[in-house]
Amino acid sequence: MEKVEEDMVLAYSLQRHGLENWEMVAAEFSNSISDRRRCILQFSSMECQVKYESLKERFKSLYQTDFTEEEDDDSGFIKLMADKFTKTYRDYWTEQVKLMDTPLQYDISFS
């Protein structure tokens, strides 16, 4: 799930700052990932660009979706990715909460 979180953070950083402001994307991405991992990490703008291109290819092959013209433009595509990651993340944690709410069954039989 850590990879989905990282991908989601990158997608939301891109959605907020766009593809023209990689320094801001890198700063926000670095801060968020550092907080999550509880260590200091610094990603350069170039590393974030490479991560985005990799993410874009993985996303397209994973979901094998026919993208509309609107989604083919990067800003539409970034929004689509962010929405998909949010749903995946939400579904994962919803399932985890359900599992935690399931009472444990103990077999207390005395022989």
N, CA, C and O atoms as a GROMACS GRO file, in nm:
protein
  444
    1MET      N    1   0.083  -0.119   0.000
    1MET     CA    2   0.000   0.000   0.000
    1MET      C    3   0.087   0.126   0.000
    1MET      O    4   0.042   0.233  -0.040
    2GLU      N    5   0.211   0.112   0.045
    2GLU     CA    6   0.302   0.227   0.050
    2GLU      C    7   0.322   0.286  -0.090
    2GLU      O    8   0.328   0.408  -0.104
    3LYS      N    9   0.333   0.202  -0.192
    3LYS     CA   10   0.354   0.250  -0.328
    3LYS      C   11   0.232   0.329  -0.377
    3LYS      O   12   0.246   0.432  -0.442
    4VAL      N   13   0.113   0.280  -0.345
    4VAL     CA   14  -0.009   0.352  -0.385
    4VAL      C   15  -0.013   0.488  -0.317
    4VAL      O   16  -0.049   0.588  -0.380
    5GLU      N   17   0.024   0.494  -0.190
    5GLU     CA   18   0.028   0.623  -0.119
    5GLU      C   19   0.126   0.718  -0.188
    5GLU      O   20   0.096   0.835  -0.209
    6GLU      N   21   0.244   0.666  -0.221
    6GLU     CA   22   0.346   0.749  -0.286
    6GLU      C   23   0.297   0.799  -0.422
    6GLU      O   24   0.314   0.917  -0.455
    7ASP      N   25   0.236   0.711  -0.499
    7ASP     CA   26   0.182   0.750  -0.630
    7ASP      C   27   0.072   0.855  -0.614
    7ASP      O   28   0.064   0.950  -0.692
    8MET      N   29  -0.012   0.835  -0.513
    8MET     CA   30  -0.122   0.928  -0.489
    8MET      C   31  -0.068   1.066  -0.450
    8MET      O   32  -0.118   1.168  -0.496
    9VAL      N   33   0.034   1.069  -0.365
    9VAL     CA   34   0.095   1.196  -0.323
    9VAL      C   35   0.153   1.269  -0.444
    9VAL      O   36   0.135   1.390  -0.459
   10LEU      N   37   0.222   1.195  -0.530
   10LEU     CA   38   0.278   1.257  -0.651
   10LEU      C   39   0.168   1.312  -0.740
   10LEU      O   40   0.178   1.424  -0.790
   11ALA      N   41   0.063   1.233  -0.762
   11ALA     CA   42  -0.048   1.278  -0.847
   11ALA      C   43  -0.114   1.404  -0.791
   11ALA      O   44  -0.143   1.497  -0.866
   12TYR      N   45  -0.136   1.409  -0.659
   12TYR     CA   46  -0.198   1.528  -0.600
   12TYR      C   47  -0.104   1.648  -0.602
   12TYR      O   48  -0.149   1.761  -0.620
   13SER      N   49   0.025   1.624  -0.584
   13SER     CA   50   0.121   1.735  -0.595
   13SER      C   51   0.121   1.792  -0.736
   13SER      O   52   0.125   1.913  -0.755
   14LEU      N   53   0.115   1.703  -0.835
   14LEU     CA   54   0.110   1.748  -0.974
   14LEU      C   55  -0.020   1.821  -1.003
   14LEU      O   56  -0.022   1.920  -1.077
   15GLN      N   57  -0.129   1.773  -0.945
   15GLN     CA   58  -0.258   1.837  -0.966
   15GLN      C   59  -0.257   1.980  -0.910
   15GLN      O   60  -0.313   2.072  -0.969
   16ARG      N   61  -0.193   1.997  -0.795
   16ARG     CA   62  -0.187   2.131  -0.733
   16ARG      C   63  -0.091   2.226  -0.804
   16ARG      O   64  -0.122   2.344  -0.820
   17HIS      N   65   0.024   2.174  -0.847
   17HIS     CA   66   0.130   2.263  -0.897
   17HIS      C   67   0.152   2.256  -1.047
   17HIS      O   68   0.217   2.344  -1.104
   18GLY      N   69   0.099   2.154  -1.112
   18GLY     CA   70   0.112   2.143  -1.257
   18GLY      C   71   0.248   2.092  -1.302
   18GLY      O   72   0.339   2.073  -1.221
   19LEU      N   73   0.260   2.072  -1.431
   19LEU     CA   74   0.383   2.018  -1.489
   19LEU      C   75   0.487   2.126  -1.518
   19LEU      O   76   0.596   2.096  -1.566
   20GLU      N   77   0.454   2.250  -1.488
   20GLU     CA   78   0.547   2.360  -1.513
   20GLU      C   79   0.626   2.400  -1.389
   20GLU      O   80   0.721   2.477  -1.398
   21ASN      N   81   0.586   2.347  -1.274
   21ASN     CA   82   0.649   2.388  -1.149
   21ASN      C   83   0.703   2.266  -1.074
   21ASN      O   84   0.657   2.234  -0.965
   22TRP      N   85   0.800   2.201  -1.135
   22TRP     CA   86   0.855   2.077  -1.080
   22TRP      C   87   0.926   2.099  -0.947
   22TRP      O   88   0.932   2.006  -0.865
   23GLU      N   89   0.979   2.218  -0.922
   23GLU     CA   90   1.046   2.243  -0.795
   23GLU      C   91   0.945   2.235  -0.680
   23GLU      O   92   0.975   2.178  -0.575
   24MET      N   93   0.826   2.293  -0.699
   24MET     CA   94   0.722   2.286  -0.597
   24MET      C   95   0.671   2.144  -0.580
   24MET      O   96   0.648   2.099  -0.468
   25VAL      N   97   0.654   2.072  -0.691
   25VAL     CA   98   0.612   1.932  -0.685
   25VAL      C   99   0.713   1.852  -0.604
   25VAL      O  100   0.676   1.775  -0.516
   26ALA      N  101   0.841   1.870  -0.635
   26ALA     CA  102   0.947   1.796  -0.566
   26ALA      C  103   0.949   1.829  -0.417
   26ALA      O  104   0.965   1.739  -0.334
   27ALA      N  105   0.934   1.956  -0.382
   27ALA     CA  106   0.935   1.996  -0.241
   27ALA      C  107   0.817   1.935  -0.166
   27ALA      O  108   0.834   1.878  -0.057
   28GLU      N  109   0.698   1.946  -0.222
   28GLU     CA  110   0.579   1.892  -0.155
   28GLU      C  111   0.587   1.739  -0.146
   28GLU      O  112   0.556   1.681  -0.042
   29PHE      N  113   0.628   1.676  -0.256
   29PHE     CA  114   0.641   1.530  -0.258
   29PHE      C  115   0.744   1.484  -0.154
   29PHE      O  116   0.718   1.390  -0.078
   30SER      N  117   0.859   1.549  -0.152
   30SER     CA  118   0.965   1.513  -0.056
   30SER      C  119   0.916   1.527   0.088
   30SER      O  120   0.937   1.437   0.170
   31ASN      N  121   0.851   1.638   0.119
   31ASN     CA  122   0.802   1.661   0.255
   31ASN      C  123   0.699   1.556   0.297
   31ASN      O  124   0.704   1.504   0.408
   32SER      N  125   0.607   1.527   0.207
   32SER     CA  126   0.502   1.432   0.239
   32SER      C  127   0.558   1.291   0.259
   32SER      O  128   0.522   1.223   0.355
   33ILE      N  129   0.646   1.248   0.170
   33ILE     CA  130   0.704   1.114   0.181
   33ILE      C  131   0.794   1.107   0.304
   33ILE      O  132   0.796   1.005   0.373
   34SER      N  133   0.868   1.213   0.333
   34SER     CA  134   0.952   1.216   0.453
   34SER      C  135   0.868   1.200   0.579
   34SER      O  136   0.904   1.126   0.670
   35ASP      N  137   0.755   1.271   0.584
   35ASP     CA  138   0.666   1.260   0.700
   35ASP      C  139   0.611   1.119   0.716
   35ASP      O  140   0.605   1.066   0.826
   36ARG      N  141   0.572   1.058   0.604
   36ARG     CA  142   0.514   0.923   0.608
   36ARG      C  143   0.616   0.819   0.651
   36ARG      O  144   0.583   0.726   0.725
   37ARG      N  145   0.739   0.834   0.605
   37ARG     CA  146   0.843   0.736   0.636
   37ARG      C  147   0.924   0.772   0.759
   37ARG      O  148   1.009   0.695   0.804
   38ARG      N  149   0.896   0.889   0.814
   38ARG     CA  150   0.966   0.938   0.933
   38ARG      C  151   1.118   0.941   0.914
   38ARG      O  152   1.195   0.896   1.000
   39CYS      N  153   1.157   0.995   0.801
   39CYS     CA  154   1.299   1.016   0.772
   39CYS      C  155   1.308   1.133   0.674
   39CYS      O  156   1.207   1.178   0.620
   40ILE      N  157   1.429   1.180   0.653
   40ILE     CA  158   1.447   1.294   0.562
   40ILE      C  159   1.479   1.240   0.424
   40ILE      O  160   1.577   1.169   0.404
   41LEU      N  161   1.395   1.276   0.329
   41LEU     CA  162   1.416   1.238   0.189
   41LEU      C  163   1.402   1.363   0.104
   41LEU      O  164   1.314   1.445   0.127
   42GLN      N  165   1.488   1.378   0.008
   42GLN     CA  166   1.480   1.489  -0.085
   42GLN      C  167   1.476   1.435  -0.226
   42GLN      O  168   1.569   1.366  -0.270
   43PHE      N  169   1.370   1.466  -0.298
   43PHE     CA  170   1.360   1.428  -0.438
   43PHE      C  171   1.382   1.553  -0.522
   43PHE      O  172   1.327   1.659  -0.492
   44SER      N  173   1.460   1.540  -0.626
   44SER     CA  174   1.483   1.654  -0.715
   44SER      C  175   1.366   1.666  -0.812
   44SER      O  176   1.285   1.575  -0.825
   45SER      N  177   1.360   1.780  -0.879
   45SER     CA  178   1.255   1.799  -0.979
   45SER      C  179   1.270   1.696  -1.091
   45SER      O  180   1.171   1.648  -1.145
   46MET      N  181   1.395   1.663  -1.127
   46MET     CA  182   1.418   1.564  -1.232
   46MET      C  183   1.370   1.426  -1.188
   46MET      O  184   1.310   1.353  -1.266
   47GLU      N  185   1.396   1.390  -1.062
   47GLU     CA  186   1.350   1.260  -1.012
   47GLU      C  187   1.197   1.252  -1.014
   47GLU      O  188   1.141   1.148  -1.046
   48CYS      N  189   1.132   1.361  -0.981
   48CYS     CA  190   0.985   1.364  -0.984
   48CYS      C  191   0.932   1.353  -1.126
   48CYS      O  192   0.831   1.288  -1.150
   49GLN      N  193   1.000   1.416  -1.220
   49GLN     CA  194   0.958   1.404  -1.361
   49GLN      C  195   0.970   1.259  -1.408
   49GLN      O  196   0.882   1.208  -1.477
   50VAL      N  197   1.080   1.194  -1.371
   50VAL     CA  198   1.100   1.054  -1.409
   50VAL      C  199   0.995   0.966  -1.342
   50VAL      O  200   0.941   0.875  -1.404
   51LYS      N  201   0.966   0.993  -1.212
   51LYS     CA  202   0.862   0.918  -1.141
   51LYS      C  203   0.727   0.936  -1.209
   51LYS      O  204   0.650   0.840  -1.222
   52TYR      N  205   0.698   1.058  -1.253
   52TYR     CA  206   0.571   1.084  -1.320
   52TYR      C  207   0.560   1.006  -1.450
   52TYR      O  208   0.457   0.944  -1.477
   53GLU      N  209   0.664   1.008  -1.532
   53GLU     CA  210   0.660   0.935  -1.659
   53GLU      C  211   0.643   0.785  -1.636
   53GLU      O  212   0.568   0.719  -1.707
   54SER      N  213   0.713   0.733  -1.537
   54SER     CA  214   0.700   0.591  -1.501
   54SER      C  215   0.559   0.560  -1.452
   54SER      O  216   0.499   0.461  -1.491
   55LEU      N  217   0.509   0.646  -1.365
   55LEU     CA  218   0.375   0.630  -1.311
   55LEU      C  219   0.271   0.633  -1.422
   55LEU      O  220   0.178   0.552  -1.423
   56LYS      N  221   0.288   0.725  -1.514
   56LYS     CA  222   0.194   0.739  -1.625
   56LYS      C  223   0.188   0.610  -1.708
   56LYS      O  224   0.080   0.564  -1.744
   57GLU      N  225   0.303   0.554  -1.738
   57GLU     CA  226   0.308   0.429  -1.816
   57GLU      C  227   0.248   0.313  -1.738
   57GLU      O  228   0.171   0.233  -1.792
   58ARG      N  229   0.284   0.302  -1.609
   58ARG     CA  230   0.228   0.194  -1.526
   58ARG      C  231   0.078   0.206  -1.514
   58ARG      O  232   0.006   0.107  -1.523
   59PHE      N  233   0.030   0.328  -1.495
   59PHE     CA  234  -0.113   0.351  -1.479
   59PHE      C  235  -0.188   0.312  -1.606
   59PHE      O  236  -0.290   0.243  -1.599
   60LYS      N  237  -0.137   0.355  -1.721
   60LYS     CA  238  -0.204   0.322  -1.847
   60LYS      C  239  -0.207   0.172  -1.872
   60LYS      O  240  -0.309   0.119  -1.917
   61SER      N  241  -0.097   0.103  -1.843
   61SER     CA  242  -0.095  -0.041  -1.868
   61SER      C  243  -0.176  -0.117  -1.762
   61SER      O  244  -0.238  -0.218  -1.793
   62LEU      N  245  -0.177  -0.068  -1.639
   62LEU     CA  246  -0.251  -0.134  -1.532
   62LEU      C  247  -0.401  -0.128  -1.556
   62LEU      O  248  -0.471  -0.228  -1.543
   63TYR      N  249  -0.451  -0.011  -1.590
   63TYR     CA  250  -0.595   0.007  -1.605
   63TYR      C  251  -0.643  -0.014  -1.748
   63TYR      O  252  -0.763  -0.025  -1.772
   64GLN      N  253  -0.552  -0.019  -1.843
   64GLN     CA  254  -0.584  -0.041  -1.984
   64GLN      C  255  -0.713   0.028  -2.024
   64GLN      O  256  -0.805  -0.033  -2.079
   65THR      N  257  -0.716   0.155  -1.994
   65THR     CA  258  -0.835   0.236  -2.017
   65THR      C  259  -0.822   0.310  -2.149
   65THR      O  260  -0.713   0.355  -2.186
   66ASP      N  261  -0.933   0.324  -2.220
   66ASP     CA  262  -0.935   0.411  -2.336
   66ASP      C  263  -0.956   0.552  -2.284
   66ASP      O  264  -1.062   0.585  -2.229
   67PHE      N  265  -0.855   0.634  -2.301
   67PHE     CA  266  -0.862   0.769  -2.247
   67PHE      C  267  -0.927   0.863  -2.346
   67PHE      O  268  -0.901   0.856  -2.467
   68THR      N  269  -1.012   0.951  -2.295
   68THR     CA  270  -1.075   1.050  -2.380
   68THR      C  271  -0.971   1.157  -2.412
   68THR      O  272  -0.864   1.160  -2.352
   69GLU      N  273  -1.003   1.245  -2.506
   69GLU     CA  274  -0.911   1.354  -2.540
   69GLU      C  275  -0.881   1.439  -2.417
   69GLU      O  276  -0.768   1.483  -2.398
   70GLU      N  277  -0.983   1.462  -2.333
   70GLU     CA  278  -0.963   1.543  -2.214
   70GLU      C  279  -0.862   1.477  -2.120
   70GLU      O  280  -0.777   1.544  -2.063
   71GLU      N  281  -0.873   1.345  -2.105
   71GLU     CA  282  -0.782   1.274  -2.016
   71GLU      C  283  -0.644   1.256  -2.078
   71GLU      O  284  -0.545   1.236  -2.007
   72ASP      N  285  -0.637   1.263  -2.212
   72ASP     CA  286  -0.508   1.252  -2.278
   72ASP      C  287  -0.421   1.373  -2.251
   72ASP      O  288  -0.298   1.362  -2.250
   73ASP      N  289  -0.483   1.489  -2.228
   73ASP     CA  290  -0.402   1.604  -2.191
   73ASP      C  291  -0.356   1.578  -2.047
   73ASP      O  292  -0.430   1.519  -1.968
   74ASP      N  293  -0.237   1.622  -2.014
   74ASP     CA  294  -0.177   1.584  -1.887
   74ASP      C  295  -0.258   1.624  -1.765
   74ASP      O  296  -0.267   1.547  -1.669
   75SER      N  297  -0.319   1.742  -1.765
   75SER     CA  298  -0.392   1.783  -1.645
   75SER      C  299  -0.514   1.694  -1.623
   75SER      O  300  -0.545   1.660  -1.509
   76GLY      N  301  -0.584   1.657  -1.728
   76GLY     CA  302  -0.698   1.566  -1.716
   76GLY      C  303  -0.653   1.428  -1.672
   76GLY      O  304  -0.719   1.362  -1.591
   77PHE      N  305  -0.540   1.384  -1.726
   77PHE     CA  306  -0.486   1.253  -1.691
   77PHE      C  307  -0.442   1.250  -1.544
   77PHE      O  308  -0.466   1.151  -1.475
   78ILE      N  309  -0.378   1.357  -1.498
   78ILE     CA  310  -0.335   1.364  -1.358
   78ILE      C  311  -0.455   1.359  -1.265
   78ILE      O  312  -0.450   1.291  -1.162
   79LYS      N  313  -0.563   1.428  -1.299
   79LYS     CA  314  -0.684   1.425  -1.217
   79LYS      C  315  -0.742   1.284  -1.215
   79LYS      O  316  -0.782   1.235  -1.110
   80LEU      N  317  -0.745   1.218  -1.330
   80LEU     CA  318  -0.796   1.081  -1.337
   80LEU      C  319  -0.713   0.989  -1.248
   80LEU      O  320  -0.769   0.906  -1.175
   81MET      N  321  -0.580   1.002  -1.253
   81MET     CA  322  -0.493   0.920  -1.169
   81MET      C  323  -0.519   0.947  -1.021
   81MET      O  324  -0.533   0.853  -0.943
   82ALA      N  325  -0.525   1.073  -0.983
   82ALA     CA  326  -0.547   1.109  -0.843
   82ALA      C  327  -0.679   1.052  -0.792
   82ALA      O  328  -0.685   0.999  -0.682
   83ASP      N  329  -0.783   1.062  -0.873
   83ASP     CA  330  -0.913   1.008  -0.834
   83ASP      C  331  -0.908   0.856  -0.818
   83ASP      O  332  -0.963   0.802  -0.722
   84LYS      N  333  -0.841   0.788  -0.910
   84LYS     CA  334  -0.831   0.642  -0.906
   84LYS      C  335  -0.750   0.597  -0.784
   84LYS      O  336  -0.788   0.502  -0.716
   85PHE      N  337  -0.639   0.666  -0.755
   85PHE     CA  338  -0.559   0.631  -0.638
   85PHE      C  339  -0.636   0.657  -0.509
   85PHE      O  340  -0.627   0.578  -0.415
   86THR      N  341  -0.712   0.766  -0.505
   86THR     CA  342  -0.791   0.796  -0.387
   86THR      C  343  -0.893   0.687  -0.361
   86THR      O  344  -0.912   0.644  -0.247
   87LYS      N  345  -0.959   0.641  -0.467
   87LYS     CA  346  -1.056   0.532  -0.453
   87LYS      C  347  -0.988   0.404  -0.405
   87LYS      O  348  -1.038   0.336  -0.315
   88THR      N  349  -0.874   0.370  -0.464
   88THR     CA  350  -0.802   0.250  -0.423
   88THR      C  351  -0.762   0.259  -0.276
   88THR      O  352  -0.778   0.164  -0.200
   89TYR      N  353  -0.710   0.375  -0.238
   89TYR     CA  354  -0.665   0.397  -0.100
   89TYR      C  355  -0.784   0.389  -0.004
   89TYR      O  356  -0.775   0.326   0.100
   90ARG      N  357  -0.895   0.454  -0.040
   90ARG     CA  358  -1.014   0.453   0.044
   90ARG      C  359  -1.070   0.311   0.058
   90ARG      O  360  -1.106   0.269   0.167
   91ASP      N  361  -1.076   0.237  -0.054
   91ASP     CA  362  -1.126   0.099  -0.050
   91ASP      C  363  -1.039   0.011   0.039
   91ASP      O  364  -1.090  -0.071   0.115
   92TYR      N  365  -0.908   0.029   0.029
   92TYR     CA  366  -0.815  -0.049   0.110
   92TYR      C  367  -0.841  -0.025   0.259
   92TYR      O  368  -0.854  -0.120   0.336
   93TRP      N  369  -0.850   0.102   0.299
   93TRP     CA  370  -0.867   0.132   0.441
   93TRP      C  371  -1.007   0.099   0.490
   93TRP      O  372  -1.025   0.066   0.608
   94THR      N  373  -1.107   0.106   0.403
   94THR     CA  374  -1.241   0.064   0.441
   94THR      C  375  -1.240  -0.085   0.474
   94THR      O  376  -1.300  -0.128   0.572
   95GLU      N  377  -1.171  -0.163   0.391
   95GLU     CA  378  -1.160  -0.307   0.415
   95GLU      C  379  -1.082  -0.335   0.544
   95GLU      O  380  -1.119  -0.425   0.619
   96GLN      N  381  -0.977  -0.260   0.569
   96GLN     CA  382  -0.900  -0.278   0.692
   96GLN      C  383  -0.986  -0.251   0.816
   96GLN      O  384  -0.977  -0.324   0.914
   97VAL      N  385  -1.068  -0.147   0.811
   97VAL     CA  386  -1.155  -0.114   0.923
   97VAL      C  387  -1.257  -0.225   0.944
   97VAL      O  388  -1.286  -0.262   1.057
   98LYS      N  389  -1.312  -0.278   0.834
   98LYS     CA  390  -1.407  -0.389   0.847
   98LYS      C  391  -1.341  -0.508   0.914
   98LYS      O  392  -1.401  -0.574   0.999
   99LEU      N  393  -1.219  -0.536   0.877
   99LEU     CA  394  -1.148  -0.648   0.937
   99LEU      C  395  -1.124  -0.626   1.086
   99LEU      O  396  -1.131  -0.719   1.166
  100MET      N  397  -1.095  -0.501   1.123
  100MET     CA  398  -1.072  -0.471   1.264
  100MET      C  399  -1.202  -0.478   1.344
  100MET      O  400  -1.199  -0.509   1.463
  101ASP      N  401  -1.315  -0.449   1.280
  101ASP     CA  402  -1.444  -0.452   1.349
  101ASP      C  403  -1.499  -0.593   1.364
  101ASP      O  404  -1.595  -0.614   1.439
  102THR      N  405  -1.441  -0.689   1.296
  102THR     CA  406  -1.487  -0.827   1.306
  102THR      C  407  -1.441  -0.884   1.440
  102THR      O  408  -1.321  -0.891   1.467
  103PRO      N  409  -1.535  -0.926   1.521
  103PRO     CA  410  -1.494  -0.980   1.650
  103PRO      C  411  -1.418  -1.110   1.633
  103PRO      O  412  -1.447  -1.190   1.544
  104LEU      N  413  -1.323  -1.130   1.718
  104LEU     CA  414  -1.246  -1.255   1.714
  104LEU      C  415  -1.332  -1.363   1.778
  104LEU      O  416  -1.398  -1.340   1.879
  105GLN      N  417  -1.330  -1.478   1.717
  105GLN     CA  418  -1.405  -1.592   1.770
  105GLN      C  419  -1.310  -1.681   1.848
  105GLN      O  420  -1.208  -1.725   1.796
  106TYR      N  421  -1.343  -1.706   1.970
  106TYR     CA  422  -1.261  -1.793   2.053
  106TYR      C  423  -1.339  -1.921   2.079
  106TYR      O  424  -1.459  -1.918   2.105
  107ASP      N  425  -1.270  -2.028   2.072
  107ASP     CA  426  -1.331  -2.156   2.106
  107ASP      C  427  -1.294  -2.186   2.251
  107ASP      O  428  -1.183  -2.228   2.282
  108ILE      N  429  -1.390  -2.163   2.338
  108ILE     CA  430  -1.364  -2.185   2.480
  108ILE      C  431  -1.444  -2.309   2.521
  108ILE      O  432  -1.549  -2.300   2.585
  109SER      N  433  -1.392  -2.419   2.484
  109SER     CA  434  -1.460  -2.542   2.524
  109SER      C  435  -1.371  -2.614   2.625
  109SER      O  436  -1.250  -2.624   2.608
  110PHE      N  437  -1.433  -2.661   2.726
  110PHE     CA  438  -1.360  -2.732   2.831
  110PHE      C  439  -1.384  -2.881   2.815
  110PHE      O  440  -1.498  -2.926   2.800
  111SER      N  441  -1.279  -2.954   2.818
  111SER     CA  442  -1.292  -3.100   2.802
  111SER      C  443  -1.301  -3.167   2.935
  111SER      O  444  -1.312  -3.289   2.942
   0.00000   0.00000   0.00000
